[in-house]
Each structure stands twice: as C-alpha cells, then as structure tokens.
Amino acid sequence: MKIIDRPALAELTTLRLGGSAIAEIRLDSLADCERLPEALSLAGGSAHVLGGGSNLLIRDGELPITVIRPLMGSRDAEGRPAEPEVLGAEDGPDGKYTLLRVGAGMRMPFLLSWTVRRGLAGLEGLVGVPGRVGGAVAMNAGSYGCSTAPLMRSLTVFTPERGLHEIGPEGWEASYRRFSLVKPCSWYMSASVVLAMKQDDPAKLRRIMQENFLRKKSGQPVHEHTAGCVFKNPEGESAGRLLDAAGMKGRRRGALRFSEMHANFLAHDTKCGIPGRTEDALALIAEARAAVQERFGVSLEMEVKEWPAWR
C-alpha cells in the first residue's frame, strides 16, 4: 500500500479536470484491503474508488475525499502486465464458454486484446474504451450490442461493512449503464470479476473489433480529452441526436465544448491557452439539459459520474 498526500486528480482522469484529494491510497495486493479501513480513518474524508478515470467529472479545488486505487499496476514474475486467470470452461445453450478471473485494475484495451487473440467473445463492442475493468463493472459499460454485466458470473468486492467477499449474480442489480450491490453498503470497491466468454473464431472477432473501432473513430472524438458520453440515451432515442438538434454541437465555454464530431461528448481543449474549469463543464451541461428539455420535453440523465455529487 502506498499513500500519496494531496494528489492532483486532473492528471488521473481522461477529461483532465478536477482539483486535489486529501490522499490517494494505492493498493498493491488484496491483503492491503485489510489495512484499508485504518488508512481511510487516518486520512479522513469520504472514500472514492478511482480506476482509469474515464467516466468522471471532478469538482475543482481542495476536495474532502480520499481516492482509492485498486491494484492498478499488477505484474507477473517477469514484470509483464498480469493476465486473466483461466478457471475452466462451461457449456452454454449456444456453445462453450471460458471462465476468466480478471483483476479490477486491468486496462480494458489489454483485456480486449488478450481475449480476442484467444477467440473469447463478448467484449468486442468496448474497443476504444480507455478505462479499467472495475470501471466497466461499476458502469455496466457497453457499446454496439454488448454489456459487461451479462458476462459476469461472480464479483469479489470490498465493503467497509463486510470486508473482502465474493458475490454471485443474486448479489447485484444491473441495467442500462447502471450497476449496484443488493446489500446496502456505504461504498464498495471491485477487486476482481469472473467473466464467462463464449469461444469463437479469433479472426472473426478481430474483424468485428476492427469494424467497431473504425465506426467509433469516424463518429466520436476518440483522440480528444473527454469523459465519454455525458448523457445516457433516453429509451428509443439518441442523446447525441437530441443535443445536436438542440444546437449544442460545438457549443463552447472556456476550454470546454461539446464536440463537433458527436454532441454527447464534452471535450477539454488543453492546448487553447485557457485553464479548464469544472464550472464551465457544469454550465454547458446545464445549458444542454435545458435546451433538450425545452425543445423535446426530454430530461437527459447523466452518464458521467460527478465527484463529489452536488445535486
């Protein structure tokens, strides 16, 4: 376990916004979970689990939070990134499935590359997602017809109330871009997840993943500093289409703007010479919600998580 005082949070997020936390607690092993309550008590503030920082909008200033980072740099004996653990196989109604235990700190691009090379299907729609496995679980991340939760067979989590423990599908609830534990807790941290992935042809999966990436690259600002989609898609509708029709595409405030490529992406122009401010991002988000509500009567729901929550 390593504890860092007053870490700059902007550097830990893909949007490159945010102030500083009281402390950052980096876990090196699952055994560190036993020491976590004491470390949090000494640091103070509310606990917030941070993975790849790809779906976050963090307030500016000195924040009363302590950031927990779960096993971000796991390595094997040769110093290479730790690989998923193959637990075995199971028969499904449509073929064979391989069971994998995956650490929450593993980068999603690494996991996708590893599984596709081995002909394991189910995550191809998440190509281009820069976050970590724990974040994909927490958001039930999905795209192009795939979602994280349906692949999950079990989840090892830490909660202050129960410590480190494993739960099955009966222990969580998941829906579109939502994931929560059934048993109430003050907060939780994913440690690892067991995924069941269907065995398929590697060449076919590579082709699907390449097609998905080219599609995403042509329509989304994948090379800019964003936090992903700002709003969830309303049922049967596209938030990006509504925002575009409401005149928000390209709308700018300071260093923040709604992308010209896709109106549901808030981009931070870090090279414009103007310091990026979270209050500018929030003002644009409020303007966008009001514009869509006024024109279409639709109330957009946030997909990006706000730290600390202030509404």
C-alpha positions in Angstrom: 0.0 0.0 0.0 1.2 3.5 -0.9 -0.4 6.7 0.3 0.1 10.0 -1.5 -0.8 13.3 0.0 -2.9 15.8 -1.9 -2.8 14.2 -5.3 -3.8 16.2 -8.4 -6.9 14.5 -9.7 -7.0 16.1 -13.2 -3.9 14.0 -14.1 -5.8 10.8 -13.2 -8.8 11.4 -15.4 -9.3 11.3 -19.2 -11.2 14.7 -19.1 -8.2 16.3 -17.4 -10.3 18.3 -14.9 -10.5 18.3 -11.2 -8.9 19.6 -8.0 -7.0 17.7 -5.4 -8.0 15.0 -2.9 -6.9 14.6 0.7 -5.0 11.5 -0.2 -4.6 8.7 -2.7 -4.3 5.2 -1.4 -2.8 2.8 -3.9 -3.3 -0.9 -3.2 -0.6 -3.4 -4.2 -2.3 -6.6 -3.2 -5.6 -7.9 -1.9 -4.0 -8.2 1.5 -3.9 -4.4 1.6 -7.8 -4.4 1.8 -7.4 -5.4 5.5 -5.4 -2.2 6.2 -7.7 -0.1 4.1 -10.2 0.9 6.9 -7.4 2.1 9.1 -5.7 4.1 6.3 -9.1 5.7 5.4 -9.7 6.6 9.1 -6.3 8.3 9.3 -6.7 10.2 6.0 -10.2 11.3 6.6 -12.8 12.4 4.0 -15.2 10.3 2.0 -13.9 7.3 0.1 -14.0 7.3 -3.7 -12.7 4.5 -5.8 -10.8 5.6 -8.9 -9.7 3.4 -11.8 -8.8 4.8 -15.2 -10.8 8.0 -14.6 -12.6 7.7 -18.0 -16.1 8.5 -16.8 -15.6 11.2 -14.3 -16.3 14.9 -13.9 -14.5 16.1 -10.7 -15.0 19.4 -9.0 -12.2 21.9 -8.7 -10.4 23.0 -5.5 -9.3 21.0 -2.5 -11.9 18.2 -2.1 -12.8 16.4 1.1 -12.3 13.0 -0.5 -9.8 10.2 -0.3 -9.1 8.3 -3.5 -8.6 4.5 -3.5 -6.9 2.9 -6.5 -7.2 -0.9 -6.7 -4.2 -2.9 -7.9 -3.6 -0.6 -10.8 -0.2 -2.0 -11.8 -0.4 -5.7 -11.2 2.6 -7.5 -12.8 3.7 -11.1 -13.1 7.0 -12.5 -12.0 8.7 -11.3 -15.2 7.4 -7.8 -14.8 4.7 -8.1 -17.6 1.1 -7.0 -17.0 -0.7 -9.7 -15.1 -3.0 -11.7 -17.4 -6.5 -13.0 -16.7 -6.6 -16.3 -14.8 -8.3 -19.1 -16.8 -10.6 -21.0 -14.3 -12.0 -23.6 -16.7 -15.0 -23.9 -19.1 -18.7 -24.4 -19.0 -21.3 -25.5 -21.5 -23.9 -22.9 -22.6 -27.1 -23.2 -24.7 -25.1 -21.8 -27.7 -21.7 -23.3 -27.2 -18.6 -23.5 -24.9 -17.7 -20.7 -22.5 -14.4 -20.0 -20.9 -14.3 -18.7 -17.3 -11.8 -15.9 -16.6 -10.9 -14.2 -13.3 -9.8 -10.6 -14.1 -8.4 -8.0 -11.8 -10.4 -4.8 -11.4 -7.3 -2.7 -12.2 -6.6 -4.3 -15.6 -6.9 -1.9 -18.5 -9.8 -2.7 -20.8 -7.7 -2.4 -24.0 -5.3 -5.1 -22.6 -8.2 -7.4 -21.7 -9.9 -7.0 -25.2 -6.6 -7.7 -27.0 -5.9 -10.7 -24.8 -9.4 -12.3 -25.2 -9.7 -11.7 -28.9 -6.3 -13.3 -29.6 -7.7 -16.4 -27.8 -11.0 -16.4 -29.5 -13.1 -15.3 -26.5 -16.1 -13.3 -27.5 -18.3 -10.8 -25.7 -16.3 -7.5 -25.2 -15.7 -6.5 -28.9 -18.1 -3.6 -28.6 -15.9 -2.0 -25.9 -13.0 -1.4 -28.2 -11.6 2.1 -27.7 -12.8 2.3 -24.1 -9.8 3.6 -22.2 -10.9 2.6 -18.6 -10.3 -0.3 -16.3 -12.2 -3.4 -15.6 -13.5 -2.2 -12.3 -15.0 0.9 -14.0 -16.6 -1.3 -16.7 -18.3 -3.2 -13.9 -19.4 -0.1 -12.0 -21.0 1.5 -15.1 -22.1 -1.8 -16.7 -20.2 -0.4 -19.6 -21.4 -1.4 -23.1 -21.5 -0.5 -26.7 -22.5 -1.9 -30.1 -24.8 -4.5 -28.5 -22.6 -5.8 -25.7 -22.6 -5.0 -21.9 -20.4 -6.0 -19.1 -22.9 -7.4 -16.5 -24.3 -10.3 -18.7 -20.8 -11.7 -18.9 -20.3 -11.7 -15.1 -20.5 -14.9 -13.1 -19.1 -13.6 -9.8 -17.6 -10.5 -8.3 -15.1 -10.1 -5.5 -15.7 -6.8 -3.7 -14.6 -4.9 -0.6 -17.1 -3.1 1.5 -16.5 -1.4 4.9 -19.4 -3.4 6.3 -18.3 -6.9 5.2 -14.7 -6.6 4.1 -13.5 -8.6 1.1 -16.0 -11.1 -0.1 -17.4 -12.8 -3.3 -20.9 -12.4 -4.6 -22.9 -14.0 -7.4 -25.5 -12.5 -9.8 -28.1 -12.6 -7.0 -25.9 -10.0 -5.1 -26.0 -7.3 -7.7 -28.5 -5.4 -9.9 -27.6 -4.2 -13.4 -29.4 -2.3 -16.2 -28.5 0.1 -18.9 -25.3 1.9 -17.6 -26.2 1.0 -14.0 -24.7 -1.4 -11.5 -25.3 -1.7 -7.8 -25.0 -4.2 -5.0 -28.1 -5.6 -3.5 -27.0 -5.4 0.1 -26.7 -1.8 1.3 -23.2 -0.5 2.0 -21.6 2.9 2.4 -19.3 2.2 -0.6 -17.7 -0.7 -2.5 -14.6 -1.5 -4.4 -14.4 -4.2 -7.0 -11.3 -6.4 -6.6 -11.8 -9.0 -9.4 -14.5 -10.4 -11.5 -15.2 -13.8 -13.1 -16.3 -13.5 -16.7 -17.8 -16.2 -18.9 -16.8 -15.6 -22.5 -18.0 -17.6 -25.5 -15.4 -19.4 -27.6 -15.3 -18.2 -31.2 -13.0 -17.7 -34.2 -10.2 -15.2 -33.4 -10.1 -13.9 -37.0 -13.8 -13.2 -36.9 -13.5 -11.4 -33.6 -10.6 -9.3 -34.8 -12.6 -8.3 -37.8 -15.6 -7.3 -35.6 -13.4 -5.3 -33.3 -11.7 -3.5 -36.1 -15.1 -2.6 -37.6 -16.3 -1.3 -34.3 -13.2 0.8 -33.8 -13.3 2.3 -37.2 -17.0 3.1 -36.7 -16.2 4.7 -33.3 -13.2 6.6 -34.7 -15.3 8.1 -37.5 -18.1 9.3 -35.3 -16.5 10.0 -31.8 -13.6 12.2 -30.6 -11.5 9.3 -29.5 -8.3 11.3 -29.6 -9.5 14.2 -27.5 -9.7 14.6 -23.7 -13.3 13.6 -22.9 -15.1 11.6 -20.2 -17.1 9.5 -22.8 -20.8 10.1 -23.3 -22.1 12.8 -21.0 -25.7 11.7 -21.0 -27.4 8.3 -21.2 -29.5 7.6 -24.2 -33.2 8.0 -23.4 -35.2 4.9 -24.2 -35.6 4.6 -28.0 -33.6 7.8 -28.7 -30.1 9.1 -29.1 -28.9 11.7 -26.7 -26.4 12.8 -29.3 -29.1 13.4 -31.8 -31.2 15.4 -29.4 -28.2 17.6 -28.4 -27.3 18.2 -32.0 -30.8 19.2 -32.9 -30.9 21.5 -29.8 -27.9 23.3 -31.2 -25.3 22.1 -28.6 -22.8 20.6 -31.1 -19.6 22.8 -30.9 -21.1 24.9 -28.1 -18.1 26.2 -26.1 -17.4 27.8 -22.7 -13.8 28.5 -21.9 -11.7 25.4 -22.6 -14.7 23.1 -22.7 -17.0 22.4 -25.6 -19.5 19.8 -26.9 -17.6 18.0 -29.6 -18.2 18.9 -33.3 -17.9 15.2 -34.1 -20.5 14.0 -31.5 -22.7 16.3 -29.4 -22.8 13.9 -26.5 -19.1 14.2 -25.8 -17.8 17.1 -23.7 -14.2 17.8 -24.8 -11.5 19.6 -22.9 -9.1 21.7 -25.2 -6.0 21.6 -23.1 -4.0 23.5 -25.7 -6.2 26.5 -26.1 -4.3 28.6 -23.5 -7.3 28.9 -21.2 -7.3 26.8 -18.0 -10.1 24.2 -18.0 -12.6 24.7 -15.2 -15.2 22.2 -14.0 -17.7 25.1 -13.5 -17.5 25.7 -17.3 -18.3 22.0 -17.9 -21.2 22.1 -15.5 -22.6 25.3 -17.1 -22.5 23.6 -20.5 -24.2 20.5 -19.1 -26.9 22.6 -17.5 -27.4 24.5 -20.8 -27.6 21.3 -22.8 -30.2 19.7 -20.4 -32.3 22.9 -20.5 -32.2 23.1 -24.3 -33.2 19.5 -24.8 -36.0 19.8 -22.2 -37.4 22.9 -23.9 -37.3 21.6 -27.4 -38.2 17.9 -26.9 -39.6 17.7 -23.4 -36.9 15.1 -22.6 -35.0 15.2 -19.3 -31.5 13.9 -20.0 -29.9 11.7 -17.3 -26.2 12.0 -16.6 -23.9 9.0 -17.6 -20.7 10.7 -16.4 -20.2 10.5 -12.6 -19.8 13.7 -10.7 -17.3 13.9 -7.8 -18.3 14.9 -5.2 -22.0 14.6 -6.0 -23.5 18.0 -5.6 -27.0 17.6 -6.9 
